[in-house]
Amino acid sequence: MSILAREAFGAAVPSASIAKASLRDVSPVAVADALAAESVLKQVGRCVRSADGAVHADVRIVALPASHPLARPKNEENCFLVTLSDGCVHEVFGKGAGRWPSAASVFSDIMDVQRALAGRASRDEEAVAMPMRLSA
C-alpha cells in the first residue's frame, strides 16, 4: 500500500501508519453473516486522497456481494479497481504468482537489499553493522 500511495499520489504513507486487518481474525459469526447475505469476505486494500489532499491507506476485511468485481478473484487471482477523479472506474483482473512464489520473490528482494547495504557499508569505514528488521 505504501508503494501504491507513492506511485498513484506521489505521497509517502509509511507502512506503520496503514491499518491492516487479516482474514485470520474473522470470526465464525462474521463468516456466517456473510454467507447468509450471499456475500463474500475479501481482504481489500484501499488508498484514497481526501478533500484536504491527505492520502490515506488501509487494508480491511469487507463483505462484498458475489457480483462485485473484487469478490470474483479466487486463489492466486487479483483484481484492482482504480477510480478516477471524474468517477470513472477502471478494472484490472489477472492471475498473480500465488503464495509461495510471491513469498520467495519478496525474500529474494530483501536479501538483495541486505547485500546492497552490506556492500555499501564495506566501502564506508564509519558504517555500523545493523540487523535488518522485518515486519508484516
Legacy VTK file of the C-alpha trace (Angstrom):
# vtk DataFile Version 3.0
C-alpha trace
ASCII
DATASET POLYDATA
POINTS 136 float
0.000 0.000 0.000
2.892 2.336 0.696
4.215 1.767 -2.819
0.742 2.264 -4.292
0.312 5.560 -2.427
3.686 6.816 -3.622
3.126 5.795 -7.249
-0.524 6.883 -7.505
-0.437 10.065 -5.457
3.234 10.955 -5.007
2.726 10.744 -1.254
4.732 8.929 1.410
2.447 6.759 3.543
4.591 4.782 5.990
3.636 1.133 6.314
3.312 1.524 10.092
0.521 4.084 9.594
-1.584 1.725 7.475
-4.256 -0.169 9.406
-4.232 -3.821 8.370
-6.895 -6.484 9.012
-6.248 -10.174 8.447
-8.650 -12.869 7.285
-7.267 -14.937 10.187
-9.061 -12.580 12.568
-12.517 -13.015 11.019
-14.952 -14.533 13.487
-17.187 -17.515 12.666
-20.158 -15.192 13.216
-18.889 -12.791 10.518
-18.453 -15.731 8.132
-21.988 -16.981 8.865
-23.403 -13.459 8.399
-21.644 -13.086 5.037
-22.901 -16.476 3.856
-26.456 -15.636 4.954
-26.269 -12.371 2.991
-24.823 -14.225 -0.043
-21.698 -12.111 0.322
-18.016 -12.923 0.007
-15.428 -11.876 2.601
-12.339 -10.378 0.977
-9.244 -8.607 2.202
-9.391 -5.257 0.402
-6.665 -2.642 0.313
-7.704 0.938 -0.279
-5.735 4.093 -0.935
-7.545 7.432 -1.276
-6.782 11.126 -1.379
-9.161 13.062 0.876
-10.606 16.509 0.115
-7.790 18.163 2.093
-5.184 16.432 -0.098
-4.039 13.921 2.519
-3.514 10.344 1.347
-4.925 7.535 3.481
-4.469 3.781 3.063
-5.823 0.740 4.856
-6.463 -2.960 4.428
-9.840 -4.194 5.658
-11.973 -7.308 5.609
-15.059 -6.423 3.600
-18.262 -8.351 2.901
-18.937 -7.888 -0.818
-21.857 -9.038 -2.951
-20.794 -12.046 -5.045
-21.348 -9.921 -8.176
-18.821 -7.262 -7.103
-15.578 -7.242 -9.170
-13.455 -7.571 -6.021
-15.421 -10.692 -4.991
-14.532 -12.629 -8.173
-10.826 -13.439 -7.684
-10.054 -16.977 -6.497
-6.742 -18.467 -5.345
-3.872 -16.544 -6.965
-6.133 -14.235 -8.984
-6.098 -10.491 -8.303
-8.404 -7.588 -9.040
-7.521 -3.915 -8.932
-10.034 -1.073 -9.240
-8.959 2.488 -9.978
-11.497 5.278 -9.545
-10.532 8.485 -11.318
-11.430 11.958 -10.074
-14.336 12.058 -12.561
-15.784 8.861 -11.003
-14.828 6.584 -13.898
-13.796 3.140 -12.591
-11.184 1.012 -14.356
-10.811 -2.670 -13.506
-7.669 -4.773 -13.885
-8.068 -8.511 -13.355
-5.391 -11.151 -13.690
-3.520 -14.064 -12.280
-0.784 -13.484 -9.706
2.140 -15.721 -8.906
0.500 -17.330 -5.887
1.502 -17.505 -2.234
4.817 -19.363 -2.337
6.315 -17.772 -5.464
5.398 -14.345 -4.070
6.955 -15.142 -0.689
10.144 -16.396 -2.366
10.297 -13.252 -4.508
9.843 -10.920 -1.527
12.507 -12.799 0.450
14.866 -12.568 -2.538
14.276 -8.807 -2.752
15.018 -8.445 0.973
18.258 -10.381 0.570
19.244 -8.168 -2.397
18.693 -5.073 -0.251
20.687 -6.618 2.607
23.583 -7.422 0.244
23.492 -3.902 -1.203
23.552 -2.380 2.278
26.410 -4.666 3.317
28.357 -3.705 0.167
27.843 -0.014 0.843
28.870 -0.475 4.484
32.130 -2.202 3.479
33.071 0.891 1.441
32.244 3.234 4.332
34.707 2.880 7.219
32.355 4.555 9.690
29.376 2.338 8.899
27.980 0.314 11.755
26.529 -3.145 11.092
22.832 -3.239 11.923
20.421 -6.162 11.741
17.575 -5.775 9.292
14.178 -5.545 10.986
11.269 -7.095 9.105
7.608 -6.685 9.943
4.355 -7.699 8.328
LINES 1 137
136 0 1 2 3 4 5 6 7 8 9 10 11 12 13 14 15 16 17 18 19 20 21 22 23 24 25 26 27 28 29 30 31 32 33 34 35 36 37 38 39 40 41 42 43 44 45 46 47 48 49 50 51 52 53 54 55 56 57 58 59 60 61 62 63 64 65 66 67 68 69 70 71 72 73 74 75 76 77 78 79 80 81 82 83 84 85 86 87 88 89 90 91 92 93 94 95 96 97 98 99 100 101 102 103 104 105 106 107 108 109 110 111 112 113 114 115 116 117 118 119 120 121 122 123 124 125 126 127 128 129 130 131 132 133 134 135
